Amino acid sequence: MALLQERTLNVIASKQTELLDKWTSELESSGQYRTIKVEDLRQQMADFIRFLIAGAGTTPSADRRVGSWAQKR
């Protein structure tokens, strides 16, 4: 399981730009973010991915109230 998690995090990190491009494109086409500038939205998504990778990569626990997850809440 740990190897799968590490591999998943590595793929997310290595494909972050592509993921952000696709995510942004999907939100733009859906029109679900009308009250925020696309640059701000993209920054928030990038921050989310960065926190996800940092939290999941350093906390073996699924309990999001402990460890490095506590900083992300």
N, C-alpha and C positions, 0 to 999 in steps of 0.2 A: 504493500500500500504506500509506503513512504517513497519508494522509487517512482511509482505512478504519479504521486503528488509532485515530486521534484521535476519529473519530466513535463508535467502539465504546466508548472510554473515557468520552466525554461522556455516552453513553446510560447506562452503568453508574453513573456519578456522579449523574446526574439521577434515576435510578430506584432509588437505593440503599435507600431505606426500603421500597419495594415488594419489592425483591429480598430484603431481610432478612426481611420478613414472610412471604413465600412459602417461603423457605429454612427458616425456623424452623417454620412450619406443617408442611412436608413431613417434617422431622426428628421433630417431635412425633408425627405420625401413624404414623411408622415405628417409633418407640420405640428408635431406635438411639443415643440419647444419655443413657441412664438414669443414668449416674454423674455427671452435671454439671447444675447448675441452669440453667434456660432463660435466665436473665439473663446468666449467665457465658458460655453458649454464644453468645448473641446478640452479646455484646461481642467475643468471639473472631472471629465471622464479620464483624463490622463492621471490626475491625482488619485482617482478611485483605483485605477489599475495598479499604480505604484503602491498604494496602501495595501491592496489585495496581495500583491506579490510579497511585500515586506512582512505582512502579518501571517500569511499562510506559510511562508518560508522559514519563519523563526519560532512558530508556536506549534508544538506537536499536538496540543489539545484541541478538541473541537469546541471547547467552552470559550466562547468569544468574550467572556468577562474577565479573562486572566491573560497574563503574559503581554506580548506585544499588541494583542488585539485591543487591550484596554486603552491604548493611546489613540486608536483609530475611531473609537466610538464617538 
